[in-house]
Structure formats: C-alpha cells, structure tokens
Amino acid sequence: MSTAQHQDSISKRFTGVASSVLALATMFLVTAVAIQSAQAQSFTILYSFTNGSDGGQPYASLVKDSAGNLYGTTAVGGASGFGTVFKVDTTGKETVLYSFSGGADGANPWAGLVWGPARSLYGTTEAGGASGYGTVFKLSKTGKKTVLYNFTGTSDDGAYPFSRLIWDKAGNLYGTTYKGGASGYGSVFELSKSGKDKVLYSFAGGADGGNPYAGVVRDPAGNLYGTTFGIFGVDYGTVFKLNTAHKEKVLHAFSGGTDGGYPYYGGLVRDPAGNFYGTTSFGGANQYFGTVFKVSRAGKQTVLYSFTGGADGGQPNASVILDSKGNLYGTTVGGGASGHGTIFKLDRTGKETVLYSFTGGTDAAAPDADLLRDAAGNLYGTSIAGGTAGGGTVFKLTP
C-alpha cells in the first residue's frame, strides 16, 4: 500500500469527516471556548520542505543529538519521491542523509527514528522492501543504510509497519504492523539483534482490537502496551497490554462516544506510577474532535480533556509527552484560532492551554507528530503542511 493509497483509505473516511466539522467549529466556536492562551511564546520555523529532493510531509517526530541537531523522516520527496531521512542543524540547514528509492531499500517512512548502538539511527518504512510490505532499517553515522528486516505480509509475519520502534536492554527492537499477521489485522513484533523477526501477537480484528498504527511502550517487567486504531464500522480501537508470555489483554475498548475513539499515530506514554496517557482522534464530549485520556494499570480509563474543534484545537492524531511535573504536551491537526492546528499543554488538573495556533500559509499547518522537549523546555516538532513551499516544516517553540 503506497502513501497515497493509505491517505485515501484513512484520511478520506476519517479525517475528512472531522475536518469538515472542524471548519464549522472554528467559525462558530472560536470566540465561545473558554481556554487559557499563552502569549509569551517564541515560535520559529527551522526548515520548510519543498516536496522535492529535500523531502516533504514529515509525519514523524524528531530525535536530537548532543550538539542540538534534529533528525527525522519525510514520507515523500527525496531523490526518488519515496521519502527521506534528514538532519536539521542548529542554524536551520537541512541535509538529506538518505533518500529511499521505493524498491528493496524501502519506501515512505511515516514513523520517527530511534537512536541505537554507535549513534546509528533505526526506523521503519511503511512500504517497499524485498516483498513490498515495508522494512526495518538502520542508518549508520557515516550514512550507510542497511535493511535489517523485510516484512513479507504472510500469516507468519506482519505488513506495513507504521510505528516508531523501541529497544529493550538486550538489544531487541519492538514495533507494530497495522496489517498482516495471522488474521490480517496487524501484529506486535520483536526483531532480535541478529535480524530475526518474531510475531509476538497477531490481532484478530475482534474484541482484541485491530490495526495498530502506533507503537508500543515497555514497563520494567517487560510487558508491552499500545493502542489499536480499530476497524471502521466495527469498533473504535483499544488500549492493550501484552505480557511476557505474549498473552494480550484489552485494558480499555473505546466506544466512540464520550470516552473517545480511533487512537491513531499517537501511542502511549507511561508515568512513574505506571499510568498511561494518550489521545484519540475522534469522540469525546464533543463527538468528533478527540480526547486526551489516562488509563490506570488496572485499566480504568479517564478522559482528561475533550477538544471542541474551536480555539482549543481538534483531532489530536499524535500522542502526548510528559514533563517531570505531570504536565502533558501535544498537538492537534485541526482547530485553533485559524483552523490549522495547535500546540497545547494540559496540566494535572485538566486545564488546557494553547501554546501556539498554526496559521497555515508560510506558517506551519497540520502538525501530526509527537513533540520533542529538551531540558530547557523548548518544544520541537513537525507539520505535514505549511511552510514557504507547502511541503511541511520543522519548528521550535520556546517558552
């Protein structure tokens, strides 16, 4: 499945419905929503993509090195049009570290990168590879790219990895595919240091969930936690736990009502007490605009905030990040003062503050990725639209 096909299959059925409502909400609710608005912020676009050889549509979150350089992926663009791995330095200079050809090396990296041994970068491509079902890859600090695994799309394998990877202490990688597996509804996989892939769980598309677009997180005991997006017309997604024996337990099944529905790219973040936080792109008290939620270790789900689609934002596709004080930070792809999305903060009492409203045009628009927060409290992120050439941006928000 190509990026264009994926955007048609998901965005038209889901984002299209929400965006039409978001447009109306921005017109009629922008003055009616009682929210906090942060004024003392400094917003900077560090780089604007052209959709050309430099890449375009960065759906992925960023990682940072000790020198302050940022690294990420674009889903399209590059030398062959199938996406890139890029670096943006502290002066805003962009360097394409690798351009995907769309063949055996992979195509369309939607997910962010993770650091690995010897300062190498690891990631996934949704498509391409030896069988066309996506890859896990490594990019060394010298720019050498290696395909570590090619997904085959068979019942013993997954297909179309969409998520960011995580490591364990033994050097194994974990992630998800949103299709494939024994029943075709996606999988959770482990990739060993030797490059051997093992499907830990195959979703059946029933009560256990289906189509996990987001990745997994790991607790100290080795249990994995994540979300499934759900199946249109059947269910609205789940929060799940996969124990070390690879037995799956649904901690919460979304109803599509006030509790939310369709948790999308955004996975979970875990606090020191073992609670999990995430977002849904749909549902909530205002039906279409999504939520920020909390799920306890026991599986109790609490909606921390329901978006209205107005000045406070709407449709948070990405996950949230957590600071040491328990505040959550995230983005919405729609809503805000101009209808092009927001950066928001949610404190421990559930009070939402819009830190920035995107205006579109040469400004950024439609942020679809998790944020990155540094020690000084600066927030970094990407948008899939906007910028001087319309191909998306890398941005920084300084408190």
C-alpha positions in Angstrom: 0.0 0.0 0.0 1.5 3.3 -1.0 1.4 6.5 1.0 -1.2 8.0 -1.4 -3.4 4.9 -1.1 -3.1 5.0 2.7 -4.1 8.6 2.8 -7.1 7.9 0.6 -8.2 4.9 2.8 -7.8 6.6 6.1 -7.9 10.3 5.6 -11.0 10.4 3.4 -13.0 8.2 5.6 -11.9 9.7 8.9 -10.0 13.0 8.7 -12.4 14.3 6.0 -15.4 13.9 8.2 -13.7 15.6 11.2 -12.1 18.3 9.1 -15.5 19.5 7.8 -16.8 19.7 11.3 -13.6 21.4 12.4 -14.0 24.1 9.8 -17.5 24.9 11.1 -16.4 24.7 14.7 -13.6 27.2 14.0 -16.1 29.6 12.5 -18.7 29.4 15.2 -16.9 28.3 18.4 -13.6 30.2 18.3 -15.0 33.0 20.5 -17.1 30.8 22.7 -14.4 28.4 24.0 -13.1 29.3 27.5 -9.4 28.3 27.4 -6.1 29.7 28.5 -3.9 31.2 25.8 -0.2 31.5 26.3 1.2 34.8 24.9 4.9 34.8 25.9 6.0 32.2 23.4 8.6 32.4 20.6 7.8 30.3 17.6 10.3 29.6 14.9 10.2 27.6 11.7 13.6 26.0 11.5 13.1 24.5 8.0 10.4 24.4 5.3 10.2 21.3 3.0 9.6 21.7 -0.7 8.3 18.2 -1.5 11.3 17.9 -3.8 14.7 16.4 -3.3 14.8 17.7 0.3 11.7 15.7 1.2 8.1 16.5 2.1 5.3 15.7 4.6 7.2 14.9 7.8 4.6 12.9 9.7 7.3 11.7 12.2 8.5 13.0 15.5 12.1 14.2 15.9 15.2 13.0 17.8 18.0 15.2 18.9 21.8 14.7 19.3 24.0 16.2 22.0 25.0 19.1 19.6 21.4 20.1 19.1 20.9 18.7 15.6 17.4 17.3 14.8 16.8 14.1 12.9 13.6 12.8 11.3 11.9 11.3 8.3 9.7 12.6 5.5 7.0 10.3 4.0 7.5 11.6 0.4 10.1 13.6 -1.6 13.8 12.9 -1.8 15.7 11.9 -4.9 13.1 9.3 -5.9 10.0 10.7 -4.3 9.7 7.9 -1.7 10.8 9.8 1.4 14.0 10.7 3.3 15.9 10.6 6.5 17.0 14.1 7.2 19.0 16.3 9.6 18.4 19.9 10.5 21.3 21.6 12.3 21.1 24.5 14.8 21.3 27.1 12.0 18.3 25.6 10.1 20.4 23.9 7.4 18.8 20.7 6.2 20.8 17.7 5.0 19.2 14.6 3.4 21.0 11.7 5.0 19.2 9.1 2.8 16.6 9.1 0.0 14.5 6.0 -0.3 14.2 4.6 -3.8 10.9 2.8 -3.3 12.4 -0.6 -4.1 14.3 -3.1 -2.0 15.6 -0.3 0.3 12.1 0.7 1.4 9.5 3.4 0.8 7.5 6.0 2.7 8.9 6.2 6.3 6.0 7.6 8.3 7.5 6.9 11.7 10.2 8.7 13.7 13.6 7.4 14.4 15.3 6.0 17.5 19.0 6.1 18.5 20.9 2.8 18.6 24.4 1.5 19.2 27.3 3.6 17.8 24.9 6.5 17.3 23.1 4.8 14.5 19.5 5.6 13.7 16.8 2.9 13.4 13.4 3.2 11.8 10.7 1.7 9.6 9.3 2.2 6.2 5.7 1.5 5.6 6.2 0.1 2.1 9.0 -1.1 -0.1 11.5 -3.8 0.8 12.0 -7.1 -0.9 8.3 -8.0 -0.7 6.8 -4.5 -0.8 5.4 -4.7 2.7 7.8 -2.5 4.5 11.1 -2.7 6.3 13.1 -2.1 9.5 16.3 -0.2 8.7 19.5 1.1 10.2 21.4 4.2 9.2 24.9 4.5 10.5 26.5 7.8 11.5 28.5 7.6 8.2 25.3 7.4 6.2 25.4 3.7 5.3 21.9 2.3 5.2 21.1 -1.4 6.0 17.8 -3.1 5.8 17.5 -5.2 8.9 14.2 -6.9 8.0 11.8 -7.1 5.1 8.2 -7.8 6.0 6.6 -10.4 3.8 2.9 -9.8 4.6 2.3 -13.5 5.2 0.3 -15.1 8.1 3.6 -15.6 9.9 4.6 -12.0 9.5 3.3 -8.5 9.6 2.7 -6.0 6.9 3.1 -2.2 6.7 5.0 -1.0 9.8 3.8 2.5 10.7 5.2 3.0 14.1 8.3 4.1 15.9 10.5 1.3 17.4 11.6 0.8 21.0 14.6 -1.1 22.4 15.0 -3.5 25.3 18.1 -3.9 27.4 19.2 -7.0 25.4 19.2 -5.0 22.1 15.9 -6.3 20.7 13.6 -4.0 18.8 9.8 -3.9 19.2 7.1 -2.4 17.0 3.8 -3.0 15.3 2.4 -3.5 11.8 -1.1 -2.3 11.0 -1.8 -5.2 8.7 -0.6 -8.8 8.3 -0.3 -11.3 11.0 -2.3 -14.5 11.3 -5.7 -12.7 10.7 -4.6 -9.7 8.7 -5.4 -7.1 11.3 -1.8 -6.3 12.4 0.8 -7.6 14.7 3.3 -6.8 17.5 6.7 -7.9 16.6 10.2 -8.4 18.1 13.4 -8.1 16.0 16.4 -9.6 17.5 20.0 -8.3 17.3 20.6 -10.9 14.6 17.7 -9.7 12.5 15.3 -12.5 13.3 11.7 -11.4 13.3 9.2 -12.9 15.7 5.5 -12.1 15.8 4.6 -11.8 19.5 0.9 -11.2 18.8 -1.5 -11.2 15.8 -4.6 -9.2 16.2 -7.8 -11.0 15.2 -9.9 -7.9 14.5 -12.5 -8.8 17.1 -12.7 -7.9 20.8 -8.9 -7.9 20.9 -8.6 -5.0 18.5 -7.1 -4.5 15.1 -4.9 -2.2 13.0 -2.3 -0.9 15.5 -0.8 2.2 13.8 1.0 3.4 16.9 4.0 1.7 18.5 4.3 0.1 21.9 5.9 1.1 25.2 7.5 -1.3 27.7 7.3 -1.4 31.5 10.2 -2.5 33.8 8.8 -6.1 33.9 8.9 -6.4 30.1 5.2 -6.1 29.4 4.3 -4.2 26.3 1.4 -1.7 26.0 -0.1 0.0 23.0 -3.3 1.0 21.1 -5.2 -0.3 18.2 -6.9 2.1 15.8 -9.9 -0.1 15.3 -11.9 -1.0 12.2 -14.3 1.4 10.6 -17.9 0.3 11.2 -16.9 -2.4 13.6 -15.1 -0.9 16.6 -13.3 2.3 17.8 -10.0 0.9 19.0 -8.4 -0.3 22.2 -5.7 0.1 24.8 -4.0 -3.2 25.2 -1.3 -5.0 27.3 0.8 -7.8 26.0 2.5 -9.7 28.8 5.9 -11.5 28.7 4.0 -14.7 27.8 2.6 -12.9 24.8 -1.0 -13.0 26.1 -3.0 -10.0 25.2 -5.4 -8.2 27.5 -7.6 -5.3 26.5 -7.4 -2.6 29.2 -10.0 -0.4 27.5 -12.2 -0.6 24.5 -13.2 2.8 23.1 -16.9 3.3 22.4 -16.6 6.2 20.0 -18.6 8.3 22.5 -17.5 10.5 25.4 -14.6 8.2 26.1 -13.1 8.8 22.6 -12.4 6.7 19.6 -9.8 5.8 17.0 -6.4 6.4 18.7 -4.2 7.0 15.6 -0.5 7.6 15.3 -0.2 8.6 18.9 0.9 5.7 21.2 1.1 5.7 24.9 3.3 7.4 27.4 3.9 5.9 30.9 4.3 7.8 34.1 6.4 6.6 37.1 3.3 5.3 38.8 2.5 3.0 35.8 -0.4 5.0 34.4 -0.7 5.5 30.6 -1.6 8.6 28.7 -2.6 9.0 25.1 -5.0 10.6 22.6 -8.0 9.7 20.5 -8.6 11.4 17.1 -12.3 11.0 17.4 -15.0 11.1 20.1 -15.1 12.8 23.4 -17.7 15.1 24.9 -17.9 17.0 21.6 -18.2 13.8 19.4 -15.8 14.5 16.5 -12.8 16.3 18.0 -10.9 13.8 20.1 -9.6 13.5 23.6 -6.6 13.2 25.9 -7.0 10.2 28.2 -5.5 8.3 31.0 -5.6 4.6 31.7 -4.5 3.2 35.0 -2.6 0.0 35.5 -5.9 -1.6 36.4 -7.5 -0.5 33.2 -9.6 2.4 34.4 -9.9 5.0 31.7 -10.4 8.7 32.4 -10.9 11.4 29.8 -8.6 14.3 30.9 -9.8 16.7 28.1 -12.3 16.7 25.3 -11.4 19.0 22.4 -14.2 21.2 20.9 -12.7 21.8 17.5 -12.6 25.5 18.1 -9.8 27.7 19.5 -8.7 24.9 21.8 -7.9 22.6 18.8 -9.3 19.4 17.5 -8.3 15.9 16.3 -5.0 15.1 18.1 -3.5 12.4 15.8 -0.2 12.4 17.7 0.5 11.3 21.3 1.4 13.4 24.2 4.7 13.9 26.1 5.0 14.2 29.8 7.2 16.5 31.9 8.5 15.9 35.4 5.6 17.9 36.9 3.0 15.8 35.3 2.1 18.3 32.5 1.2 16.9 29.1 2.1 18.5 25.8 0.8 17.6 22.4 -0.6 18.8 19.0 -3.9 18.9 17.2 -4.1 18.6 13.4 -7.1 21.0 13.3 -8.8 23.7 15.3 -7.0 26.6 16.9 -7.5 30.3 16.1 -7.1 29.8 12.4 -8.2 26.2 12.0 -4.7 24.8 11.1 -3.9 23.1 14.4 -2.4 23.8 17.8 0.4 23.0 20.2 -1.2 22.6 23.7 -0.4 22.0 27.3 -2.6 20.1 29.7 -1.8 20.4 33.4 -2.6 17.9 36.1 -5.9 19.5 36.9 -7.1 19.1 33.2 -6.7 22.8 32.3 -5.7 23.2 28.7 -3.5 26.0 27.5 -3.0 26.6 23.8 0.7 27.4 23.5 0.5 28.1 19.7 -2.1 28.2 17.0 -0.9 27.5 13.5 -2.0 29.9 10.8 -1.2 28.0 7.6 0.3 29.6 4.6 4.0 30.2 5.1 3.5 29.3 8.8 3.2 25.6 9.7 -0.1 23.7 9.4 -1.4 20.3 10.5 1.1 19.0 13.0 0.7 15.3 13.0 3.7 14.1 15.2 4.6 13.8 18.8 6.6 16.7 20.2 10.2 16.6 21.4 11.0 18.6 24.6 14.6 19.5 25.7 16.0 20.2 29.1 15.3 23.9 28.8 11.6 23.3 28.0 11.8 24.1 24.3 9.4 22.1 22.1 10.3 20.8 18.7 8.0 19.2 16.1 7.0 18.8 12.5 4.0 19.7 10.4 2.8 18.0 7.3 1.7 21.2 5.6 2.5 24.8 5.5 5.9 26.5 5.2 7.3 28.6 2.4 6.8 25.8 -0.2 3.8 23.9 1.3 5.7 20.7 2.0 5.6 20.9 5.8 8.0 22.2 8.4 10.3 21.5 11.3 9.6 24.0 14.1 10.6 25.1 17.5 8.5 26.7 20.3 10.5 28.4 23.1 8.7 29.1 26.3 
